[in-house]
Amino acid sequence: MSVPIALLLPGDSPRSTGEDGEYVTLLAGLDTPLPPILVHRPSMKVIDGMHRLKAAFLRGQADIDVEFFEGTTEDAFLRAVSANVAHGLPLTRDDRRAAAARIMASHPQLSDREIARVAGLGAKAVATIRRSTTAHDAQAPSRIGRDGRVRPLSSAEGRTRAAELMREDPRASLRAVARTAGISPTTAGDVRRRLEAGQAPARVPRQPGDAENGAVPAVATAGARSRRRMQLLRADTDLVLEKLLRDPSLRHREERRRLLRLLQHNAIGTHEWSELAAAVPSHCGELVMSLAQQYAETWLGFARELDERSRTSRRLAVGE
């Protein structure tokens, strides 16, 4: 619906430096209508769209299209951060870190991965912020993940509950057990395998001198080494993504901002991919697999094109 600009107020923006005047001018000069802005109905404050609001004012508009949000002030800030990360002019790294800390204080039940998704950060960066902030929710028994499910902070608690459910009903599906115990289907599957092997639902941490009692050997397996390499690669990926998000040359053209959004949306960890794979219904498996392969081939083609451009640039530089 259309609302008079004079009725709208500046919102609680996650941008510490305010609006970018150059970007406002760019929007004002576009020939296309501006997309609706998001407004907190109880306060009439702008949640997302201050650049568009100022651009409409520069155009001489008296009204602007609006979508209303009815939630709390805290939820409105959450939406503001999520919206600014998803489209428009990207937030700076410092703004995203500050937003993550504030979200932890107002929504302590959200998981690190969910806050990372909202704030456009890596889960490791969010975990570091959580450890260093006074908003640390050490007493919270559980957190809400990216999939909306509540999971205990201690996986041992969820595994123990899952084992109880499996003993009560050995025919219960992994999804049903996982949903009730607050763990992922992958974790539920591991609990079932351990029970069938006569082991405890959760691995007991190794103590000094108990290697002969079935503890994990000191020498890492190939699988463990592979996981460590993936973790290192993940950490490097987070750093590279944050560097790109800070690059001004990628923030002032729509196609480049679109690239940043695509890179952010693909920045999830190995564990999250496993959860997504477990969530795919069996009758959709082949279709999802086919799409995933096509998207992977598209990304590979994109990488090859960039590599060829880089090689060409180097050859031209040497020729000069």
Secondary structure, DSSP 8 states (H G I E B T S, - for coil): -EEEGGG-B----S-TT---HHHHHHHHT-SS----EEEETTTTEEEE-HHHHHHHHHHT-SEEEEEEE-S-HHHHHHHHHHHHHHSSS---HHHHHHHHHHHHHH-TTB-HHHHHHHHT--HHHHHHHHHHSTT--TT-SEEE-TTS-EEESSHHHHHHHHHHHHHH-TT--HHHHHHHHTS-HHHHHHHHHHHHTT--SS-----TT-GGGT---SS--HHHHHHHHHHHHHHHHHHHHHHHHH-GGGTSSHHHHHHHHHHHHT---HHHHHHHHHHS-GGGHHHHHHHHHHHHHHHHHHHHHHHHHHHHHHHHHHH-
